[in-house]
């Protein structure tokens, strides 16, 4: 830098954090569940403004801050594109009957008592196969939310089970980006990292499954057989339900397993959903097309509209219907009052437009994270934490705390892995600890807790895709809550803490 920049004090580094916490607390108290509609976004931007003022006070120039913001937003662009495409995919999968078919068959197979455990296991399997918690939530996760609600289960419990399974699979899959990123940052190899995670991850998911089983027996839903039959009858009479519809999600899963990038895979899934909608649900597509057509030409009088409609071909109506499912709201009623009340529809999608609020939240969060990182305020806080480290237990606890802190401030799980990974790698080495201790801690506390913050890219994404507020599923995301605790407990009790001289590789190779 060509200008003199003063290193921030610990108090100065905490000023934007304190402002953010206090402002969010007040905001949520006033707005409640509506805080994510825009007010939280404003709080994040105001907090970025406070961080900018601190940076100015320390001698930093605006160009450097702006570059930090742009870099931060750039790192989230892939996630934003995926989020928009997931909105489109959800719309065409609803219109084509894919999601209704999942709900239809799921209601026949599952019951409220075992549903949460089954949902967690299914999501674990899909996530291991795809290496993506995002893909899992956007495919089987959406269907499981619908099935669980139809069975009378609380949506927070369902989302908690879905995300517990999705993040277990995400952690343990060699296809996962974070599972590859963590060992790269720590200095170990992928499969050593995965094997070492088994020690803490298996107990964590086991406890989570036991808790879901207890929830299933004690709070097994309020749905009765009559209501279940009504929903099944409504779905089968409204949609052409067929096993052939599952070709689309299977194709998407195969593409992900074959390591086709997420963006083209999800786009292909959305477009295949559109094709299947025209093939399997032509009446539904035309119905949506006609409803949208009315909205397009609402300024015409009745006679003019009749003429316009008569001149519109069936192909045009189908085009309009498919496009509406990709970008806008599509709602189908079941005929069951509990699920057809406004705002609680069982079969509903908002398309790409429904994701714009989440995109706004991500952009606001990345602005704040960009200012905090580029100004060195996050680094100063991290240094203070490192200076207090003494024992192995305190080192692992500090690592876990730092990754969680970065998830809440930098608002991105990749930064929550990369920055602490760089910070602590040498310290683990100096303490004689094998690098897989660090990589395991980064995943146990970084990957899984990203979904617990509404303004983190992961928290915002899953809340938007599943249609369940972060605050509603946090108490039930058992695996995500237990994992960081488990890794710290193992460290303090010196369980499976590998030393450099006892690692499977020679010290020179893992250092």
GUDO-52918 format. One record per residue (C-alpha): residue number from 1; residue in three letters; x negated, y, z negated. Coordinates in steps of 0.5 Angstrom, whole numbers, always signed. Layout:
% residues N
NUM, ALA, X, Y, Z;
...
END
This chain:
% residues 511
1, UNK, +0, +0, +0;
2, UNK, -2, +7, +2;
3, UNK, +1, +10, -4;
4, UNK, +0, +9, -12;
5, UNK, +5, +4, -15;
6, UNK, +5, +4, -23;
7, UNK, +6, -3, -26;
8, UNK, +13, -3, -29;
9, UNK, +14, -4, -37;
10, UNK, +18, -10, -39;
11, UNK, +23, -5, -41;
12, UNK, +23, -2, -34;
13, UNK, +24, -9, -31;
14, UNK, +30, -10, -35;
15, UNK, +34, -4, -34;
16, UNK, +37, -6, -28;
17, UNK, +39, -13, -31;
18, UNK, +42, -10, -37;
19, UNK, +46, -5, -33;
20, UNK, +48, -11, -28;
21, UNK, +50, -15, -34;
22, UNK, +54, -10, -38;
23, UNK, +57, -7, -32;
24, UNK, +60, -14, -30;
25, UNK, +62, -16, -36;
26, UNK, +67, -10, -36;
27, UNK, +69, -11, -29;
28, UNK, +71, -18, -30;
29, UNK, +75, -16, -37;
30, UNK, +79, -11, -33;
31, UNK, +80, -14, -26;
32, UNK, +80, -21, -28;
33, UNK, +80, -26, -23;
34, UNK, +81, -21, -18;
35, UNK, +73, -18, -19;
36, UNK, +71, -22, -13;
37, UNK, +76, -19, -9;
38, UNK, +71, -13, -8;
39, UNK, +69, -10, -15;
40, UNK, +63, -15, -17;
41, UNK, +60, -13, -10;
42, UNK, +60, -6, -12;
43, UNK, +57, -7, -19;
44, UNK, +51, -11, -15;
45, UNK, +50, -5, -10;
46, UNK, +50, +0, -16;
47, UNK, +45, -5, -20;
48, UNK, +41, -5, -14;
49, UNK, +41, +3, -14;
50, UNK, +39, +3, -21;
51, UNK, +33, -2, -19;
52, UNK, +31, +3, -14;
53, UNK, +31, +9, -19;
54, UNK, +27, +5, -23;
55, UNK, +22, +3, -17;
56, UNK, +22, +11, -15;
57, UNK, +20, +13, -22;
58, UNK, +14, +8, -21;
59, UNK, +12, +11, -15;
60, UNK, +15, +6, -10;
61, UNK, +17, +9, -3;
62, UNK, +24, +8, +0;
63, UNK, +21, +4, +6;
64, UNK, +18, -1, +2;
65, UNK, +25, -2, -2;
66, UNK, +28, -2, +5;
67, UNK, +24, -7, +8;
68, UNK, +25, -12, +1;
69, UNK, +32, -11, +2;
70, UNK, +32, -13, +10;
71, UNK, +27, -19, +8;
72, UNK, +32, -21, +3;
73, UNK, +38, -21, +7;
74, UNK, +35, -24, +13;
75, UNK, +33, -30, +8;
76, UNK, +41, -31, +7;
77, UNK, +43, -30, +15;
78, UNK, +43, -38, +16;
79, UNK, +47, -39, +10;
80, UNK, +52, -33, +12;
81, UNK, +53, -36, +19;
82, UNK, +54, -43, +16;
83, UNK, +59, -40, +12;
84, UNK, +63, -37, +18;
85, UNK, +63, -43, +22;
86, UNK, +65, -47, +16;
87, UNK, +71, -42, +16;
88, UNK, +73, -44, +23;
89, UNK, +72, -52, +22;
90, UNK, +77, -52, +16;
91, UNK, +82, -48, +20;
92, UNK, +81, -53, +26;
93, UNK, +81, -59, +22;
94, UNK, +87, -57, +18;
95, UNK, +91, -56, +25;
96, UNK, +88, -62, +28;
97, UNK, +91, -66, +22;
98, UNK, +84, -68, +20;
99, UNK, +85, -65, +13;
100, UNK, +92, -68, +12;
101, UNK, +90, -75, +14;
102, UNK, +85, -75, +9;
103, UNK, +90, -72, +4;
104, UNK, +95, -77, +6;
105, UNK, +90, -83, +6;
106, UNK, +87, -81, -1;
107, UNK, +94, -80, -4;
108, UNK, +95, -88, -3;
109, UNK, +88, -90, -5;
110, UNK, +87, -86, -11;
111, UNK, +90, -85, -18;
112, UNK, +90, -79, -23;
113, UNK, +86, -83, -28;
114, UNK, +80, -85, -24;
115, UNK, +80, -79, -19;
116, UNK, +75, -75, -22;
117, UNK, +70, -81, -22;
118, UNK, +72, -83, -15;
119, UNK, +71, -76, -13;
120, UNK, +64, -75, -16;
121, UNK, +62, -82, -13;
122, UNK, +64, -80, -6;
123, UNK, +61, -74, -6;
124, UNK, +55, -76, -8;
125, UNK, +54, -82, -3;
126, UNK, +56, -77, +3;
127, UNK, +51, -72, +0;
128, UNK, +46, -77, +0;
129, UNK, +47, -79, +7;
130, UNK, +47, -71, +10;
131, UNK, +42, -68, +5;
132, UNK, +47, -62, +4;
133, UNK, +52, -60, -2;
134, UNK, +55, -55, +3;
135, UNK, +57, -60, +8;
136, UNK, +60, -65, +3;
137, UNK, +64, -59, +0;
138, UNK, +66, -57, +7;
139, UNK, +68, -64, +9;
140, UNK, +71, -69, +4;
141, UNK, +71, -63, -2;
142, UNK, +76, -59, +2;
143, UNK, +80, -66, +2;
144, UNK, +79, -68, -5;
145, UNK, +81, -61, -7;
146, UNK, +88, -62, -4;
147, UNK, +89, -69, -6;
148, UNK, +87, -68, -13;
149, UNK, +92, -62, -13;
150, UNK, +97, -66, -10;
151, UNK, +96, -71, -16;
152, UNK, +97, -66, -21;
153, UNK, +90, -65, -23;
154, UNK, +87, -58, -25;
155, UNK, +83, -55, -19;
156, UNK, +77, -53, -24;
157, UNK, +76, -60, -26;
158, UNK, +77, -63, -18;
159, UNK, +72, -58, -16;
160, UNK, +67, -59, -22;
161, UNK, +67, -67, -20;
162, UNK, +66, -65, -13;
163, UNK, +60, -60, -14;
164, UNK, +57, -65, -19;
165, UNK, +57, -71, -14;
166, UNK, +55, -66, -8;
167, UNK, +49, -63, -12;
168, UNK, +47, -70, -15;
169, UNK, +46, -72, -7;
170, UNK, +43, -66, -5;
171, UNK, +38, -67, -10;
172, UNK, +36, -74, -9;
173, UNK, +37, -74, -1;
174, UNK, +30, -74, +3;
175, UNK, +34, -70, +8;
176, UNK, +35, -64, +3;
177, UNK, +32, -58, +4;
178, UNK, +31, -56, -3;
179, UNK, +29, -63, -4;
180, UNK, +23, -62, +1;
181, UNK, +22, -55, -2;
182, UNK, +21, -56, -9;
183, UNK, +15, -61, -8;
184, UNK, +12, -57, -3;
185, UNK, +12, -51, -8;
186, UNK, +9, -55, -14;
187, UNK, +4, -59, -10;
188, UNK, +6, -66, -9;
189, UNK, +9, -71, -4;
190, UNK, +17, -72, -3;
191, UNK, +18, -79, -5;
192, UNK, +14, -78, -11;
193, UNK, +18, -72, -13;
194, UNK, +25, -76, -11;
195, UNK, +22, -82, -16;
196, UNK, +20, -78, -21;
197, UNK, +27, -74, -21;
198, UNK, +31, -81, -22;
199, UNK, +28, -81, -30;
200, UNK, +32, -74, -31;
201, UNK, +38, -74, -26;
202, UNK, +41, -81, -27;
203, UNK, +42, -80, -34;
204, UNK, +45, -73, -32;
205, UNK, +50, -76, -27;
206, UNK, +52, -82, -32;
207, UNK, +54, -77, -37;
208, UNK, +58, -73, -32;
209, UNK, +61, -79, -30;
210, UNK, +63, -81, -37;
211, UNK, +66, -74, -38;
212, UNK, +70, -75, -32;
213, UNK, +73, -81, -34;
214, UNK, +75, -79, -41;
215, UNK, +78, -73, -37;
216, UNK, +82, -78, -33;
217, UNK, +85, -82, -38;
218, UNK, +86, -76, -43;
219, UNK, +89, -71, -37;
220, UNK, +90, -75, -32;
221, UNK, +95, -70, -28;
222, UNK, +102, -69, -28;
223, UNK, +104, -71, -21;
224, UNK, +109, -77, -21;
225, UNK, +111, -82, -16;
226, UNK, +117, -78, -13;
227, UNK, +113, -72, -12;
228, UNK, +107, -76, -9;
229, UNK, +112, -80, -4;
230, UNK, +115, -73, -2;
231, UNK, +108, -70, +0;
232, UNK, +107, -77, +4;
233, UNK, +113, -76, +7;
234, UNK, +112, -69, +9;
235, UNK, +105, -70, +12;
236, UNK, +107, -76, +16;
237, UNK, +113, -72, +19;
238, UNK, +109, -66, +20;
239, UNK, +103, -69, +23;
240, UNK, +101, -74, +28;
241, UNK, +97, -78, +22;
242, UNK, +92, -83, +25;
243, UNK, +85, -86, +24;
244, UNK, +82, -84, +30;
245, UNK, +82, -77, +27;
246, UNK, +76, -79, +22;
247, UNK, +72, -79, +29;
248, UNK, +71, -72, +28;
249, UNK, +68, -72, +21;
250, UNK, +64, -78, +22;
251, UNK, +61, -75, +28;
252, UNK, +59, -69, +24;
253, UNK, +56, -73, +18;
254, UNK, +52, -77, +24;
255, UNK, +49, -71, +27;
256, UNK, +47, -68, +20;
257, UNK, +44, -75, +18;
258, UNK, +40, -75, +25;
259, UNK, +37, -68, +23;
260, UNK, +41, -64, +28;
261, UNK, +41, -57, +24;
262, UNK, +47, -55, +20;
263, UNK, +49, -49, +25;
264, UNK, +50, -53, +31;
265, UNK, +53, -59, +27;
266, UNK, +58, -55, +24;
267, UNK, +60, -51, +31;
268, UNK, +61, -58, +34;
269, UNK, +65, -60, +28;
270, UNK, +70, -54, +29;
271, UNK, +70, -55, +37;
272, UNK, +72, -62, +36;
273, UNK, +77, -61, +31;
274, UNK, +80, -56, +36;
275, UNK, +80, -61, +42;
276, UNK, +83, -66, +37;
277, UNK, +88, -61, +35;
278, UNK, +91, -60, +42;
279, UNK, +91, -68, +43;
280, UNK, +94, -70, +37;
281, UNK, +98, -64, +34;
282, UNK, +100, -61, +41;
283, UNK, +107, -58, +38;
284, UNK, +103, -55, +32;
285, UNK, +98, -52, +36;
286, UNK, +104, -49, +40;
287, UNK, +108, -47, +34;
288, UNK, +102, -43, +31;
289, UNK, +101, -40, +38;
290, UNK, +108, -37, +38;
291, UNK, +108, -34, +31;
292, UNK, +101, -31, +33;
293, UNK, +104, -29, +40;
294, UNK, +110, -25, +36;
295, UNK, +104, -21, +32;
296, UNK, +101, -19, +38;
297, UNK, +107, -16, +42;
298, UNK, +111, -14, +35;
299, UNK, +111, -7, +39;
300, UNK, +116, -10, +44;
301, UNK, +123, -10, +44;
302, UNK, +127, -16, +44;
303, UNK, +128, -16, +51;
304, UNK, +121, -14, +53;
305, UNK, +119, -20, +48;
306, UNK, +123, -25, +51;
307, UNK, +120, -23, +58;
308, UNK, +113, -23, +56;
309, UNK, +114, -30, +52;
310, UNK, +117, -33, +59;
311, UNK, +111, -31, +63;
312, UNK, +106, -34, +58;
313, UNK, +104, -41, +59;
314, UNK, +104, -47, +55;
315, UNK, +96, -47, +56;
316, UNK, +96, -40, +53;
317, UNK, +100, -41, +47;
318, UNK, +95, -47, +46;
319, UNK, +89, -43, +47;
320, UNK, +92, -37, +42;
321, UNK, +94, -43, +37;
322, UNK, +87, -46, +37;
323, UNK, +84, -39, +37;
324, UNK, +88, -37, +31;
325, UNK, +86, -43, +27;
326, UNK, +78, -41, +28;
327, UNK, +79, -34, +26;
328, UNK, +85, -33, +22;
329, UNK, +90, -36, +17;
330, UNK, +94, -42, +18;
331, UNK, +99, -45, +13;
332, UNK, +103, -51, +13;
333, UNK, +109, -52, +8;
334, UNK, +110, -59, +5;
335, UNK, +117, -58, +3;
336, UNK, +115, -60, -5;
337, UNK, +116, -53, -8;
338, UNK, +110, -54, -13;
339, UNK, +105, -53, -7;
340, UNK, +109, -49, -3;
341, UNK, +109, -43, -7;
342, UNK, +105, -37, -5;
343, UNK, +98, -37, -6;
344, UNK, +98, -44, -8;
345, UNK, +99, -48, -1;
346, UNK, +97, -55, -1;
347, UNK, +95, -54, +7;
348, UNK, +92, -48, +8;
349, UNK, +86, -45, +12;
350, UNK, +84, -38, +13;
351, UNK, +79, -39, +18;
352, UNK, +73, -34, +19;
353, UNK, +76, -28, +17;
354, UNK, +77, -32, +10;
355, UNK, +70, -32, +9;
356, UNK, +69, -25, +10;
357, UNK, +70, -23, +2;
358, UNK, +64, -28, +1;
359, UNK, +60, -26, +6;
360, UNK, +60, -19, +3;
361, UNK, +59, -22, -4;
362, UNK, +52, -25, -1;
363, UNK, +50, -19, +2;
364, UNK, +51, -15, -4;
365, UNK, +47, -20, -8;
366, UNK, +42, -20, -3;
367, UNK, +41, -13, -3;
368, UNK, +40, -13, -11;
369, UNK, +35, -19, -11;
370, UNK, +31, -15, -5;
371, UNK, +30, -9, -9;
372, UNK, +28, -13, -15;
373, UNK, +23, -17, -12;
374, UNK, +20, -12, -7;
375, UNK, +19, -7, -13;
376, UNK, +16, -12, -18;
377, UNK, +21, -12, -23;
378, UNK, +23, -20, -23;
379, UNK, +15, -21, -23;
380, UNK, +14, -17, -29;
381, UNK, +20, -21, -33;
382, UNK, +17, -27, -30;
383, UNK, +10, -26, -33;
384, UNK, +13, -24, -40;
385, UNK, +16, -31, -40;
386, UNK, +9, -34, -38;
387, UNK, +5, -31, -43;
388, UNK, +9, -34, -49;
389, UNK, +8, -41, -46;
390, UNK, +5, -46, -51;
391, UNK, +7, -53, -51;
392, UNK, +9, -58, -45;
393, UNK, +16, -57, -48;
394, UNK, +16, -49, -48;
395, UNK, +13, -49, -41;
396, UNK, +18, -54, -38;
397, UNK, +23, -49, -42;
398, UNK, +20, -43, -39;
399, UNK, +20, -46, -32;
400, UNK, +28, -48, -33;
401, UNK, +29, -41, -36;
402, UNK, +26, -37, -30;
403, UNK, +29, -41, -25;
404, UNK, +36, -40, -28;
405, UNK, +34, -33, -29;
406, UNK, +32, -32, -21;
407, UNK, +39, -36, -19;
408, UNK, +42, -30, -23;
409, UNK, +38, -24, -21;
410, UNK, +35, -26, -14;
411, UNK, +42, -29, -12;
412, UNK, +39, -35, -8;
413, UNK, +37, -42, -10;
414, UNK, +31, -42, -5;
415, UNK, +28, -36, -9;
416, UNK, +29, -39, -15;
417, UNK, +25, -45, -13;
418, UNK, +20, -41, -9;
419, UNK, +18, -36, -14;
420, UNK, +17, -40, -20;
421, UNK, +14, -45, -16;
422, UNK, +8, -41, -14;
423, UNK, +8, -38, -21;
424, UNK, +7, -44, -25;
425, UNK, +3, -49, -21;
426, UNK, -3, -46, -23;
427, UNK, -1, -47, -31;
428, UNK, +2, -54, -30;
429, UNK, -5, -56, -27;
430, UNK, -9, -52, -33;
431, UNK, -5, -56, -38;
432, UNK, -7, -62, -35;
433, UNK, +0, -64, -32;
434, UNK, +2, -67, -25;
435, UNK, +5, -63, -20;
436, UNK, +12, -67, -20;
437, UNK, +13, -65, -27;
438, UNK, +14, -58, -24;
439, UNK, +18, -60, -18;
440, UNK, +23, -64, -22;
441, UNK, +24, -58, -27;
442, UNK, +25, -54, -21;
443, UNK, +30, -58, -18;
444, UNK, +33, -60, -25;
445, UNK, +34, -53, -26;
446, UNK, +34, -49, -20;
447, UNK, +38, -53, -15;
448, UNK, +44, -55, -19;
449, UNK, +45, -48, -23;
450, UNK, +45, -44, -17;
451, UNK, +53, -46, -16;
452, UNK, +54, -43, -23;
453, UNK, +53, -36, -21;
454, UNK, +59, -33, -17;
455, UNK, +54, -28, -14;
456, UNK, +49, -33, -12;
457, UNK, +49, -35, -5;
458, UNK, +51, -42, -7;
459, UNK, +56, -40, -12;
460, UNK, +60, -35, -7;
461, UNK, +60, -41, -2;
462, UNK, +63, -46, -6;
463, UNK, +68, -42, -9;
464, UNK, +70, -39, -2;
465, UNK, +70, -46, +1;
466, UNK, +74, -50, -4;
467, UNK, +78, -44, -6;
468, UNK, +77, -45, -13;
469, UNK, +74, -39, -17;
470, UNK, +67, -40, -20;
471, UNK, +69, -39, -27;
472, UNK, +75, -44, -26;
473, UNK, +70, -50, -24;
474, UNK, +64, -48, -29;
475, UNK, +66, -52, -35;
476, UNK, +67, -58, -31;
477, UNK, +61, -58, -27;
478, UNK, +58, -63, -32;
479, UNK, +52, -65, -28;
480, UNK, +50, -58, -26;
481, UNK, +50, -56, -33;
482, UNK, +47, -62, -36;
483, UNK, +41, -63, -31;
484, UNK, +37, -57, -34;
485, UNK, +38, -59, -41;
486, UNK, +36, -66, -40;
487, UNK, +29, -64, -36;
488, UNK, +28, -59, -43;
489, UNK, +30, -65, -47;
490, UNK, +25, -70, -44;
491, UNK, +19, -65, -44;
492, UNK, +20, -63, -52;
493, UNK, +20, -71, -53;
494, UNK, +15, -72, -48;
495, UNK, +19, -77, -44;
496, UNK, +16, -79, -37;
497, UNK, +11, -73, -37;
498, UNK, +6, -75, -33;
499, UNK, -1, -73, -34;
500, UNK, -6, -71, -28;
501, UNK, -11, -77, -30;
502, UNK, -5, -82, -30;
503, UNK, -1, -80, -24;
504, UNK, -1, -85, -18;
505, UNK, -5, -80, -14;
506, UNK, -13, -78, -16;
507, UNK, -13, -71, -19;
508, UNK, -17, -68, -13;
509, UNK, -11, -70, -9;
510, UNK, -5, -67, -13;
511, UNK, -9, -61, -15;
END
